[in-house]
């Protein structure tokens, strides 16, 4: 490997590695280009490798601090990759500090997934979504089909508990709930269904000290029960869901999902911001293509 001084605004032949650093004359752009490996595939073809406490540091007053673009089709082509190799490392850290429209990570995909997480995911704050569910290999045909179910939604922070119990010879039964139930829940609701025989079933004693009692008018009846409670833990109490809220002034007349209301994409709340990013991205892509074309010649 040839090592030499690289100067902005100049090209330099680095020997067999054929690496140069060029500063364009008409636009404020500097590009590191590895000509030898340009046509190679795989992760070993690098235009730039930074090693140090900070391998790469990008700062800007306006625009992108760091931009990664990939222009070749294929699932191995990636704009930006962050990997933490050592114990307790972090692959990528993203922060946005000020403003309701400041996003630590903003991911978008027109056809695929905006995000794919293969492993555990923890959300420390409030999570909102338009819809959701699970998708798994179909238990009856796992090689050829998927099984998809939707989430159960509620305007309240509901917890659901259920089970079966059989009443004794006197028609009584006590259901014991988890030891944390009273500390976690309030505003209980109950559902009872007798199984196998027509009978009447009631809640004879409501929940107290993590238990409640059931009574049937006949003995030895199997009863299916369900109890719901609204969370009352400190975090839930400080972050209640407000089912209906007014849109802020800057979002009125706009939509989260304009296509659902037969409205054009231009009515999306993020349209102007997305368009600005797309225009900036297109300009940078054009600059990169022009340089690559020149470097190949």
C-alpha positions as CSV (number, residue, x, y, z in Angstrom):
1,X,0.0,0.0,0.0
2,X,1.4,3.4,-1.0
3,X,1.0,6.1,1.7
4,X,1.4,9.7,0.8
5,X,0.1,13.1,1.6
6,X,-3.4,13.7,0.2
7,X,-4.4,17.3,-0.6
8,X,-7.9,18.6,-1.1
9,X,-8.4,19.9,-4.6
10,X,-5.8,17.5,-6.1
11,X,-5.7,13.9,-7.4
12,X,-3.0,11.6,-6.2
13,X,-1.9,8.2,-7.6
14,X,-1.4,5.9,-4.6
15,X,0.4,3.2,-6.5
16,X,-1.2,-0.2,-7.1
17,X,-4.2,0.8,-4.9
18,X,-5.0,3.6,-7.4
19,X,-6.7,5.7,-4.8
20,X,-7.2,9.4,-5.4
21,X,-8.7,12.3,-3.6
22,X,-10.3,14.9,-5.8
23,X,-11.9,18.2,-5.1
24,X,-14.3,19.3,-7.8
25,X,-13.9,22.8,-9.2
26,X,-17.5,23.7,-9.8
27,X,-19.1,22.2,-6.7
28,X,-17.9,22.0,-3.1
29,X,-17.3,18.3,-3.2
30,X,-14.4,16.1,-2.4
31,X,-14.4,12.4,-3.2
32,X,-12.2,9.5,-2.2
33,X,-12.2,7.0,-5.1
34,X,-10.7,3.5,-5.2
35,X,-10.4,2.9,-8.9
36,X,-8.8,-0.6,-8.7
37,X,-11.7,-2.0,-6.6
38,X,-14.5,0.0,-8.2
39,X,-15.8,-2.8,-10.3
40,X,-15.3,-5.4,-7.6
41,X,-18.1,-6.7,-5.4
42,X,-18.1,-7.5,-1.7
43,X,-17.3,-5.7,1.5
44,X,-13.5,-5.6,1.0
45,X,-13.6,-3.0,-1.8
46,X,-13.2,0.3,0.1
47,X,-12.7,3.8,-1.1
48,X,-11.8,5.1,2.4
49,X,-10.9,3.5,5.7
50,X,-10.8,5.6,8.8
51,X,-9.1,4.3,12.0
52,X,-8.9,6.1,15.3
53,X,-11.0,7.3,18.2
54,X,-13.4,8.6,15.5
55,X,-12.9,6.8,12.2
56,X,-15.0,9.2,10.2
57,X,-16.3,12.5,11.4
58,X,-18.7,14.6,9.3
59,X,-20.0,18.0,10.3
60,X,-22.2,20.4,8.4
61,X,-24.1,23.6,9.1
62,X,-26.7,22.7,6.4
63,X,-27.1,19.4,4.6
64,X,-25.7,16.0,5.5
65,X,-22.9,15.4,8.0
66,X,-22.3,11.9,6.5
67,X,-24.0,10.6,3.4
68,X,-23.8,7.0,2.2
69,X,-25.2,6.0,-1.1
70,X,-25.4,2.7,-3.0
71,X,-26.1,2.6,-6.7
72,X,-25.8,-1.1,-7.7
73,X,-28.8,-3.4,-7.4
74,X,-28.5,-6.3,-5.0
75,X,-29.0,-7.1,-1.4
76,X,-25.3,-6.7,-0.5
77,X,-25.3,-3.0,-1.7
78,X,-25.7,-0.8,1.4
79,X,-25.4,3.0,1.7
80,X,-24.2,3.0,5.3
81,X,-23.1,0.1,7.6
82,X,-22.3,0.5,11.3
83,X,-20.8,-2.5,13.2
84,X,-19.8,-2.7,16.8
85,X,-17.3,-5.7,17.1
86,X,-16.3,-5.5,20.7
87,X,-18.2,-6.3,23.9
88,X,-21.1,-3.8,24.5
89,X,-20.3,-1.8,21.4
90,X,-23.1,0.0,19.5
91,X,-23.3,-0.2,15.7
92,X,-25.1,3.1,15.1
93,X,-26.1,5.9,17.4
94,X,-28.6,8.4,16.2
95,X,-29.7,11.5,18.2
96,X,-32.0,14.5,17.4
97,X,-32.3,17.0,20.2
98,X,-34.7,19.8,19.4
99,X,-38.2,20.1,17.9
100,X,-41.2,17.8,17.5
101,X,-40.0,17.0,14.0
102,X,-36.5,16.1,15.0
103,X,-36.0,12.4,14.3
104,X,-33.1,10.4,15.6
105,X,-33.6,8.0,12.7
106,X,-35.9,8.6,9.7
107,X,-36.2,5.5,7.5
108,X,-38.4,5.2,4.4
109,X,-39.0,2.6,1.8
110,X,-41.5,2.8,-1.1
111,X,-41.9,-1.0,-1.6
112,X,-39.9,-2.8,1.1
113,X,-39.5,-2.3,4.8
114,X,-38.4,1.0,6.3
115,X,-36.8,-1.0,9.1
116,X,-35.9,-4.7,9.6
117,X,-34.8,-5.8,13.1
118,X,-33.6,-9.4,13.5
119,X,-33.5,-9.8,17.2
120,X,-34.9,-8.2,20.3
121,X,-36.2,-4.6,20.1
122,X,-36.6,-2.3,23.1
123,X,-38.6,1.0,22.9
124,X,-38.0,3.1,25.9
125,X,-40.6,5.8,25.1
126,X,-44.0,5.9,23.5
127,X,-44.7,3.8,20.4
128,X,-47.3,4.8,17.8
129,X,-48.3,3.0,14.6
130,X,-51.1,2.9,12.0
131,X,-51.5,-0.9,12.3
132,X,-49.6,-3.9,13.4
133,X,-49.6,-7.6,14.1
134,X,-47.5,-10.7,14.0
135,X,-46.3,-12.6,10.9
136,X,-44.9,-16.1,11.3
137,X,-44.3,-19.2,9.2
138,X,-47.7,-20.9,8.9
139,X,-47.9,-23.8,11.5
140,X,-49.8,-26.0,9.0
141,X,-47.5,-25.2,6.0
142,X,-44.4,-23.4,7.2
143,X,-42.4,-23.9,4.0
144,X,-45.0,-22.3,1.7
145,X,-47.3,-19.9,3.7
146,X,-47.3,-17.2,6.3
147,X,-49.8,-16.7,9.1
148,X,-50.7,-13.0,10.0
149,X,-52.8,-11.7,12.9
150,X,-53.6,-8.2,14.0
151,X,-53.0,-6.6,17.4
152,X,-55.9,-6.0,19.7
153,X,-56.3,-2.2,20.2
154,X,-57.9,-0.1,22.9
155,X,-58.0,3.6,23.9
156,X,-57.0,2.4,27.4
157,X,-53.7,0.9,28.6
158,X,-55.4,-2.5,29.1
159,X,-53.9,-5.6,30.6
160,X,-55.8,-8.9,30.0
161,X,-55.7,-12.0,32.2
162,X,-57.7,-15.2,31.6
163,X,-58.0,-18.8,32.7
164,X,-60.3,-21.6,33.7
165,X,-61.4,-22.7,37.2
166,X,-63.8,-25.4,38.5
167,X,-66.1,-24.6,41.4
168,X,-66.3,-26.9,44.4
169,X,-69.2,-28.9,45.8
170,X,-70.8,-25.7,47.0
171,X,-70.4,-23.9,43.7
172,X,-67.5,-21.7,44.9
173,X,-64.0,-21.0,43.5
174,X,-61.2,-18.5,44.2
175,X,-59.0,-17.3,41.4
176,X,-55.5,-16.1,42.5
177,X,-53.9,-13.4,40.2
178,X,-50.2,-12.6,39.9
179,X,-48.7,-10.9,43.0
180,X,-48.2,-7.6,41.1
181,X,-51.8,-7.4,39.9
182,X,-53.1,-4.9,42.4
183,X,-50.0,-2.7,42.1
184,X,-50.3,-2.6,38.3
185,X,-54.0,-2.4,37.6
186,X,-57.2,-0.4,38.3
187,X,-60.7,-0.2,36.9
188,X,-61.3,-3.9,36.6
189,X,-63.8,-5.7,34.3
190,X,-64.9,-9.3,34.4
191,X,-66.2,-11.9,32.0
192,X,-67.5,-15.4,33.0
193,X,-68.6,-18.3,30.8
194,X,-69.7,-21.7,32.1
195,X,-68.5,-24.7,30.2
196,X,-70.3,-28.0,29.6
197,X,-73.6,-27.2,31.5
198,X,-76.1,-24.5,31.6
199,X,-75.7,-22.6,34.8
200,X,-75.5,-19.2,36.3
201,X,-72.1,-17.8,37.3
202,X,-71.3,-14.6,39.1
203,X,-68.4,-12.7,40.6
204,X,-69.2,-13.2,44.3
205,X,-66.2,-11.2,45.6
206,X,-64.4,-8.6,43.5
207,X,-60.6,-8.4,43.2
208,X,-58.9,-7.7,46.6
209,X,-55.3,-8.6,47.4
210,X,-54.8,-10.2,44.0
211,X,-57.8,-12.6,44.2
212,X,-61.5,-12.8,43.4
213,X,-64.2,-15.3,43.9
214,X,-66.7,-17.0,41.6
215,X,-70.0,-18.7,42.5
216,X,-72.2,-20.9,40.3
217,X,-75.7,-22.1,41.1
218,X,-74.6,-25.7,40.5
219,X,-71.6,-27.5,42.0
220,X,-68.5,-28.6,40.1
221,X,-68.8,-26.3,37.1
222,X,-65.9,-25.4,34.9
223,X,-65.8,-21.7,34.3
224,X,-63.8,-19.7,31.9
225,X,-62.9,-16.3,33.2
226,X,-61.3,-13.1,31.8
227,X,-60.3,-10.0,33.8
228,X,-59.0,-6.7,32.4
229,X,-57.3,-3.9,34.2
230,X,-56.1,-0.4,33.2
231,X,-52.4,0.2,34.0
232,X,-51.7,2.5,36.9
233,X,-48.0,2.1,37.3
234,X,-46.1,5.5,37.4
235,X,-45.0,5.5,33.8
236,X,-48.5,4.8,32.5
237,X,-50.0,7.3,34.9
238,X,-47.7,10.0,33.4
239,X,-48.2,9.0,29.8
240,X,-51.9,8.3,29.3
241,X,-53.1,7.9,25.8
242,X,-55.3,10.7,24.6
243,X,-57.7,9.0,22.0
244,X,-58.5,12.2,20.1
245,X,-56.2,15.2,19.6
246,X,-56.2,18.2,17.3
247,X,-53.5,18.4,14.7
248,X,-51.0,21.2,15.2
249,X,-51.5,24.2,12.9
250,X,-48.7,23.2,10.5
251,X,-50.3,19.7,9.9
252,X,-53.9,20.8,9.4
253,X,-55.1,20.0,5.9
254,X,-52.5,17.2,5.7
255,X,-52.7,13.5,6.3
256,X,-50.7,10.7,7.7
257,X,-52.2,8.4,5.1
258,X,-53.5,10.5,2.2
259,X,-54.0,7.5,-0.1
260,X,-56.6,6.1,2.3
261,X,-58.7,9.2,1.7
262,X,-58.0,9.3,-2.1
263,X,-55.7,12.3,-1.7
264,X,-52.4,12.8,-3.5
265,X,-49.0,12.2,-2.0
266,X,-48.5,16.0,-1.8
267,X,-51.0,16.1,1.1
268,X,-48.8,13.9,3.3
269,X,-47.5,15.7,6.4
270,X,-43.9,14.9,5.5
271,X,-44.2,15.6,1.8
272,X,-42.3,18.9,1.7
273,X,-39.6,17.6,4.0
274,X,-39.2,14.4,1.9
275,X,-39.1,16.4,-1.3
276,X,-36.3,18.6,0.0
277,X,-34.3,15.5,1.0
278,X,-35.0,13.8,-2.4
279,X,-33.8,16.9,-4.3
280,X,-30.7,17.2,-2.2
281,X,-30.0,13.5,-2.6
282,X,-30.5,13.7,-6.4
283,X,-28.0,16.5,-6.6
284,X,-25.4,14.6,-4.6
285,X,-26.0,11.5,-6.6
286,X,-25.6,13.4,-9.9
287,X,-22.3,14.8,-8.6
288,X,-21.1,11.4,-7.5
289,X,-22.0,9.8,-10.9
290,X,-20.2,12.5,-12.8
291,X,-17.0,12.0,-10.7
292,X,-17.2,8.2,-11.1
293,X,-17.6,8.6,-14.8
294,X,-14.6,10.9,-15.0
295,X,-12.5,8.7,-12.8
296,X,-13.2,5.6,-14.9
297,X,-12.1,7.4,-18.1
